[in-house]
Amino acid sequence: MYWNDGLSGAEYLLQAWGERFMFGFIRQQEKKVALRLLAWQYQRQSIPLPGIAELEQQAARLVDDAHRIARERGQNVIAIIKELVGEIRK
């Protein structure tokens, strides 16, 4: 049996898995960037860093918010993450 793109079932599943893996990898890299930017912003403002678990939760929220905003505005996710981190001081 062939799927939409003329791929066999196994080829289709491998392609779908690869895309999901790649998007998961990219999301993890975005979280790492957000984590570093958050840590930098806290240090820059002389605010004590929260625990790593809290910092990771903040980074995950930032990335999720950035993706939502990017869908609405059509902008670059990393640029939005930088913008959101910059708003922390406000």
TADAKA-V975086 format. One record per pair of residues at least 12 apart in sequence whose C-alpha atoms are under 6 Angstrom apart, sorted by sequence separation. I is the first residue (numbers start at 1). J is the second residue. D is the distance in Angstrom with one decimal. If there is no record, write none. Layout:
BEGIN
i & j & d
I & J & D
I & J & D
END
This chain:
BEGIN
i & j & d
66 & 80 & 5.4
66 & 81 & 5.7
35 & 59 & 5.2
34 & 59 & 5.1
31 & 59 & 5.6
31 & 60 & 5.9
END
